[in-house]
């Protein structure tokens, strides 16, 4: 949408301040159109290389690892809230085995899709990586 600039003459029914404000808005609009055109031209010139398959795999594994750590911490805190019963006893060996079981269980849970935390972390990291590549693109 092109807006024609106003001439130096005043518009009928407008005060000098109104005409100046309109001229400033028109000038701002034309500068915005130029900036958008420059941004589109720069965007089309910058080629962002996608992550290699190995980098993508490493990033996904790291995200799954973070989700597994989070789930393990959550599960252990949940277990701490359950009162201990004297029926089965609670030895240090049992607590070690339960901890190992929880670790493996949460790893498997994260690898099979988990609660979606790994996917959210992955998407966020990809956006940041793409933004860094865009900002470092040759100008």
Secondary structure in CASP SS format (residue, H / E / C, confidence):
PFRMAT SS
TARGET T0000
AUTHOR 0000-0000-0000
METHOD secondary structure of the structure
MODEL  1
X C 1.00
X C 1.00
X C 1.00
X C 1.00
X C 1.00
X C 1.00
X C 1.00
X C 1.00
X C 1.00
X C 1.00
X C 1.00
X C 1.00
X C 1.00
X C 1.00
X C 1.00
X H 1.00
X H 1.00
X H 1.00
X H 1.00
X H 1.00
X H 1.00
X H 1.00
X H 1.00
X H 1.00
X H 1.00
X H 1.00
X H 1.00
X H 1.00
X H 1.00
X H 1.00
X H 1.00
X H 1.00
X H 1.00
X H 1.00
X H 1.00
X H 1.00
X H 1.00
X H 1.00
X H 1.00
X H 1.00
X H 1.00
X H 1.00
X H 1.00
X H 1.00
X H 1.00
X C 1.00
X C 1.00
X C 1.00
X C 1.00
X C 1.00
X C 1.00
X C 1.00
X H 1.00
X H 1.00
X H 1.00
X H 1.00
X H 1.00
X H 1.00
X H 1.00
X H 1.00
X H 1.00
X H 1.00
X H 1.00
X H 1.00
X H 1.00
X H 1.00
X H 1.00
X H 1.00
X H 1.00
X H 1.00
X H 1.00
X H 1.00
X H 1.00
X H 1.00
X H 1.00
X H 1.00
X H 1.00
X H 1.00
X H 1.00
X H 1.00
X H 1.00
X C 1.00
X C 1.00
X C 1.00
X C 1.00
X C 1.00
X C 1.00
X C 1.00
X C 1.00
X C 1.00
X C 1.00
X H 1.00
X H 1.00
X H 1.00
X H 1.00
X H 1.00
X H 1.00
X H 1.00
X H 1.00
X H 1.00
X H 1.00
X H 1.00
X H 1.00
X H 1.00
X H 1.00
X H 1.00
X H 1.00
X H 1.00
X H 1.00
X H 1.00
X H 1.00
X C 1.00
X C 1.00
X C 1.00
X C 1.00
X C 1.00
X H 1.00
X H 1.00
X H 1.00
X H 1.00
X H 1.00
X H 1.00
X H 1.00
X H 1.00
X H 1.00
X H 1.00
X H 1.00
X H 1.00
X H 1.00
X H 1.00
X H 1.00
X H 1.00
X H 1.00
X H 1.00
X H 1.00
X C 1.00
X C 1.00
X C 1.00
X C 1.00
END
